Structure formats: structure tokens, C-alpha cells
Amino acid sequence: MDCFSIPRLAGSLSQKIFNNDFQAGVNLVVPRMLLPFGWGNAGRYGLPKTTFSTSLQIFNQDQTYSNRYLINTLNYSWWQNPNLQHSYTPSS
């Protein structure tokens, strides 16, 4: 959590805080391609994976601005050959 305050102002700490920013996130990585169709031999050069991500951000600026973000992301990652990795994010 990030907070911005001005230490020279009179009052308690809670009266000096103008910005509050809270962020949290979580990822779930599945070691295969979770697709509604066949994928062939995508694991030939490395382990393919599907990543589900969720993050939340809550931002408040005292008596001025407030914002909340909830972001969900789906990502696929696989190796085409030993030197070429692909990453595809169909939704974000």
C-alpha cells in the first residue's frame, strides 16, 4: 500500500494522508494448454502453459478522485522451437 502525506501539516497521521493506493494480484499457472480444441505437439520443445491472472487496484485521493480496477487476463505460452517462444493473450 502506498500513501502520500505531508509531514509538516498539523494533525494526526490519518489527517495528513492524501493518497491511498492498494494493489493485489494472483496468478494461476496450468502446465498445459486449456483449449476447446486439440493442440498437437506443443510440448515438444518446452512445457506449454495457460495462465489465469486477476488483479485489483483501489486508489483514493482525498476528496478529489477515486478509482477501482479489476483486471482478469488469460494467457497462453508455448515454444515453437528451442529458440522461439510464443505468448498469446486473447482477453485482458
N, C-alpha and C positions, 0 to 999 in steps of 0.2 A: 504494500500500500504506500503510495506517495502522498505526501502532504506538503503544502506550501504555506508558510507563515512568516510574519514579520516580527522578530523578537523585541523590537523597541516599542511596540504598541502596548498600551496599558491593558490589563485584564488577564484572565486565565488563559491557559493554552488553548482551550476549546473556542475561546472568543477570537483568537489570533489566526486560526486556520481558515484559509480562503478557498483552497482547492483540495478535494479528496479524489483519489483515483485508485480504484480497486480492480485488479485483473486476476482471473483464474482460468486455467485451461486443463484439458485432459485429452490424451490420445489413446486409441485402442488400435494396435497393430496386429493384423491377422496374417500369418505366413503362407498365404495363398491368394489367388485372385478370386474374389467373390463376385462372380458374374452370372447372369442368367443364361449364358451360352458357353460352349466349350472353348478352351483357350489353347489347346495343343501343348507343345513342349516349352512353355515359357520359363521353366525352371532349369533349363539346360546349362546356362552359364551363371546362374545365381538364383537365390530364392526370391520369387516374386512375392509381393505383399500388397495388402489392402489396408489403408489407414483411415480410420474414422476420427475426426477431431472436433472438439467443441470448446469454445472459449467464451468467456463472459467478461465484459468491461463495464464498470459503473463509474461515471465521472460526474462530480458535482462541483460547481463553482458557486460560492456563497451568494445567494440572492440574484444570480445572473443567468446561469446556464446549467443544465443538467442533461445527461445523455446516458443511454444504456444500449450496449451492443451484445447480441448473442449471435455467434457465428458458428455454423456447422459446416464441415468440409469432408468430402470423400476424395481419396487419392489412391491411384494405382501406380505401382512402381515395379519395373522388371528390367532384366538385362537382355539385350538382343545378341550381344557377343561380349567377350571379356573386356572390351574397352568402350562399350556403348550402353548406357543406362537410359531408360525412358521413365518419365514421370507424367502422369495424366490426371488432371483434376476436372472431372465433368461437372461438379457442382461445388459452389462455395458460398 
